[in-house]
Structures are given as structure tokens and as C-alpha cells.
Amino acid sequence: MITAEEFDRLADLPVDDPAGDLTPYLDLSKARRPGREVQRVNVDFPLDLLHAIDREAQRIGVNRQAFIKLRLADALSTKASS
């Protein structure tokens, strides 16, 4: 444990100063990213689409889930910028 004043002092150190590493003083098991919580969903895909997804995911070197998330994020950001 350190005091709030000591924590603030360490936080004010330059990023490249190893003494300014606050990680030992944080409980990252309780860290949250507001707005980035995960909700599991189930989606049914036709087999031919699923095979195409798997081929493209393999081509770019990601797994199926990552590919689907990437393409959905791209589609939504493209629509938002239109």
C-alpha cells in the first residue's frame, strides 16, 4: 500500500521512467472498460457463408470470431462516416 500522495507523485513521472510503473499498486482483476462490456450472442449462418467466413479468416490470419467482429466493426464505421 502507498499513500494517495505517493501514487500521484509516481503517476506524474515520465512514461519512460520505470519508477513510474503503477501496475504493482493496481488491482487489475477489478478493472473495467466502460462501454466495452461483452455480451455473448448466438448467430446461425448458412453453411456456405460459414465456409466463406472461415476461408477469409484463415487468409488474413485470424480466427472466425475475430473476423466476424472485424467485418461488423468495419461495416458500422463505414456506415457512420457516410
N, C-alpha and C positions, 0 to 999 in steps of 0.2 A: 504494500500500500504506500502511496505517496500522497502528499497534500495536493489540493487543487492548485495552489500557487506553483508547486514544483511541476505539476502536469502542464500548466500554462507556459512555464518557462521552457520546458522541453519542446512543446508544440511550436514555440516561436523560433526554434533553432532552424538553420537552413536545411532544406530537404536532403542534401547530400552529406549532412553531418550524422554519422552513426549514433551519436549520443541522443539524437532527436527521435530515435525509433520508439514510438509509443506502444508498439504491439505487446510488449510484456505486461502492460498495465490495462489492457483491454480484454473484456470477456467476449470474444467473437462468436461464441455459441449463442449469444442472445442478439447478435447483430441482425438487423432487418433492413431491407431496401424498400422503403415505401413506394407503392405503385408497381412493384415488381414481384409481388407475391405470386406463387404458382398455383394454378387450378388445373387439375387433371381432367382431360376430356377424352371421350371415345369417339372416333370417327370411322365410318365404314367407307372404304374405297372399292371401286370395281377392280378386279384383279389386273386388268390390262393397265390401268392407271397406276396401281401399286408397283407393278413391274417397271414401268417407265420411271417412276419416282426412284426406285432402287437403283436403276441403271445410272440415272443422272447423279444421284447422291454418291455412288461409287466413283463416277467420273471425276467429280470435284473433290473427292476425298473426305466426305462427311457421312455421318450415319443418317438413316431415314428421318429420324425426328429432327435433327439439326437442319436437314434440307427443307423439310416442310416449314419449319419456323422461319428460315431464311427467306423462302419464297413468299410466305404470307407477309412478313415484315416488309419486303421489297414492294409487294403489290399495294400494301396500305400506304407506304410512304410515297409511292408514285401517285396514288390517288389523292393524297393530302396535298401534294405540291401542284396538282392540276388546277 
